[in-house]
Every structure is written in C-alpha cells, then in structure tokens.
Amino acid sequence: QSGGGISFNGDTAAANALDDYEEGDLTLTLTGTAGGSISYSFRSGHYVKVGKVCHVSGDIRLNGSWSGSTGSLNVNLPFASDPTGGCVGGGIVSEWNLTNANSDNIMLKVDNNESTARFTRHSGSNNNTGNFDTANFGSGRYLKFALTYHTA
C-alpha cells in the first residue's frame, strides 16, 4: 500500500494491511523474583513477529544450581507485551528435566505491559497451579518452550 504495509487478495483497507514482519535470535536470560542467578551450559532463542503477534521458542540448559533465595522464575521477551488486556499470551514447556516430581505440566504466562514471561506449574499431587520457582533447577536441568503473545 502507498502508506506502507502489504495487502492480500485485493483487500485495499489500510487497517487490514500487514505492516510489520521481523525475526531474529534472542539471548534468553532467566531471572528469579527473589534474586540469585544460574550458570548456563546452553541457551538459544528465536522469535518471529508478524504485526503485533510475537512467537518465541527457546532452549535453556543449566550447569549449576540457582544461587540465592527461591522465587518465581521469569524469562526475557524480545518485545514488551501489550499494555492492556490482562493475560496477553501464553505457551507450554514441551520438554523439561526437573527436580520436582510433583510438577506434571509447566506453562508460560505473559501479562499485559511486561517484558518477561512467567513460568507456572501444575502439580499432579494436589491439582493446583502455582509459580514455578528457582528451587526446581540444578545442574543438568533444562527447559525447552514456545509461547505466543501480543506486543505493544
């Protein structure tokens, strides 16, 4: 279109034009809400952004134990999330190696106006969902994940 963007199938409405496409690699960094840090043996991330929708995939492997106090676990995003709308994205950890046998499902949640995604867990022992925290990690542990969210 003359004002920017690409339209498909004869659609000439500017509001329907695809105005942004970007993809790239991302250095993934885990942060705990109560501080501390971790040593990585491998970390790789990739993102694709089409318009205001961003898809991120990642692979994080650890070679040490989390230092400091336990706390919920977050991972950085390539773009800030939409500032309105509550939960604006989510994903699933498709492969993990954990120290906590009670976590049968690990997920990612992206709230509005955030630059990180928060890992959450489902406990098979009591059917509750809660924060996935740094105490679940140690040497040789890993997370492989994908998530999709709305950007600002």
C-alpha positions as CSV (number, residue, x, y, z in Angstrom):
1,Q,0.0,0.0,0.0
2,S,1.1,3.6,-0.6
3,G,1.2,4.4,3.1
4,G,3.1,1.2,4.0
5,G,2.1,-2.4,4.5
6,I,1.1,-5.3,2.3
7,S,-2.4,-6.3,1.5
8,F,-3.6,-9.7,0.2
9,N,-6.4,-10.9,-2.2
10,G,-7.4,-7.4,-3.4
11,D,-8.1,-6.1,0.1
12,T,-7.3,-2.3,0.0
13,A,-8.2,-1.4,3.6
14,A,-5.2,0.1,5.4
15,A,-6.4,-1.4,8.7
16,N,-6.0,-4.9,7.2
17,A,-2.5,-4.4,5.8
18,L,0.4,-6.4,7.2
19,D,2.7,-3.6,8.4
20,D,5.5,-5.4,10.2
21,Y,7.5,-8.6,10.0
22,E,10.7,-9.4,11.9
23,E,12.5,-12.4,13.0
24,G,15.7,-13.0,14.9
25,D,17.7,-14.7,17.6
26,L,17.4,-13.9,21.3
27,T,19.7,-14.5,24.2
28,L,17.4,-15.9,26.8
29,T,18.0,-15.0,30.5
30,L,16.3,-16.5,33.5
31,T,15.5,-14.2,36.4
32,G,14.1,-15.1,39.8
33,T,11.8,-12.7,41.7
34,A,13.8,-13.2,44.9
35,G,17.2,-12.7,43.1
36,G,20.0,-15.2,42.6
37,S,21.5,-16.4,39.3
38,I,22.3,-19.5,37.3
39,S,25.1,-20.8,35.1
40,Y,24.0,-21.8,31.6
41,S,25.6,-24.7,29.6
42,F,23.4,-23.7,26.6
43,R,20.7,-21.2,25.7
44,S,19.1,-20.4,22.4
45,G,16.1,-18.4,21.5
46,H,14.4,-17.4,18.3
47,Y,11.4,-15.1,17.6
48,V,9.1,-14.2,14.7
49,K,6.9,-11.1,14.9
50,V,4.1,-10.5,12.5
51,G,2.2,-7.3,13.1
52,K,1.6,-7.2,16.9
53,V,1.9,-11.0,17.4
54,C,5.2,-12.5,18.5
55,H,6.1,-16.1,18.7
56,V,9.2,-17.1,20.8
57,S,10.9,-20.5,21.0
58,G,13.7,-21.4,23.4
59,D,16.1,-24.0,24.8
60,I,17.8,-23.3,28.1
61,R,20.1,-25.8,29.8
62,L,21.8,-25.3,33.1
63,N,25.2,-26.3,34.5
64,G,24.8,-25.1,38.1
65,S,22.4,-24.6,40.9
66,W,20.4,-21.4,41.4
67,S,22.1,-19.1,43.8
68,G,20.3,-17.0,46.4
69,S,16.7,-17.3,47.6
70,T,14.0,-19.2,45.9
71,G,11.4,-17.2,43.8
72,S,9.2,-17.5,40.8
73,L,11.0,-17.8,37.5
74,N,10.8,-15.5,34.5
75,V,12.4,-15.3,31.0
76,N,13.0,-12.2,29.0
77,L,10.9,-11.4,25.9
78,P,12.2,-9.6,22.7
79,F,9.3,-7.0,22.8
80,A,7.2,-5.6,25.6
81,S,3.7,-7.1,25.8
82,D,0.5,-5.2,25.0
83,P,-0.1,-2.6,27.8
84,T,-3.9,-3.5,28.2
85,G,-5.9,-6.7,28.3
86,G,-4.7,-8.8,31.3
87,C,-3.1,-12.0,30.1
88,V,-1.9,-11.3,26.6
89,G,-0.1,-14.6,25.8
90,G,1.0,-18.0,26.9
91,G,2.9,-21.1,26.0
92,I,3.9,-24.5,27.0
93,V,7.2,-26.1,28.1
94,S,7.3,-29.1,25.8
95,E,10.4,-30.7,27.4
96,W,11.9,-30.3,30.8
97,N,14.1,-32.1,33.3
98,L,13.2,-31.1,36.9
99,T,14.0,-31.9,40.5
100,N,10.3,-31.6,41.5
101,A,8.3,-34.8,40.6
102,N,5.0,-33.1,41.6
103,S,5.1,-30.7,38.6
104,D,3.4,-32.5,35.8
105,N,2.8,-29.5,33.4
106,I,5.0,-26.4,33.0
107,M,3.5,-23.4,31.2
108,L,4.4,-19.8,30.4
109,K,2.2,-16.7,31.0
110,V,2.6,-13.2,29.6
111,D,0.7,-10.5,31.4
112,N,0.0,-7.1,30.0
113,N,2.7,-4.4,30.0
114,E,5.5,-6.9,30.7
115,S,9.0,-7.6,29.3
116,T,9.2,-11.1,30.7
117,A,7.1,-14.3,30.7
118,R,6.5,-16.1,34.0
119,F,6.8,-19.9,34.3
120,T,3.9,-21.5,36.1
121,R,3.4,-25.2,37.0
122,H,0.6,-27.6,37.6
123,S,1.0,-30.0,40.5
124,G,-0.2,-33.5,39.9
125,S,-0.2,-34.2,43.6
126,N,-2.8,-31.6,44.6
127,N,-4.3,-30.3,41.3
128,N,-3.2,-26.7,41.9
129,T,-1.5,-24.3,39.6
130,G,1.2,-22.0,41.0
131,N,4.5,-20.3,40.4
132,F,7.3,-22.4,39.0
133,D,10.3,-21.4,41.1
134,T,14.1,-21.4,41.1
135,A,14.2,-24.3,43.6
136,N,13.2,-26.7,40.7
137,F,16.5,-26.2,39.0
138,G,20.0,-27.5,39.3
139,S,22.9,-28.8,37.2
140,G,21.9,-30.7,34.1
141,R,18.3,-29.4,34.2
142,Y,16.7,-27.8,31.1
143,L,13.6,-26.1,29.7
144,K,12.5,-26.1,26.0
145,F,9.5,-24.0,25.3
146,A,7.4,-22.0,22.9
147,L,5.0,-19.1,23.5
148,T,2.9,-16.6,21.6
149,Y,1.9,-13.2,22.8
150,H,0.6,-9.7,21.7
151,T,3.1,-6.9,21.7
152,A,2.6,-3.2,22.3
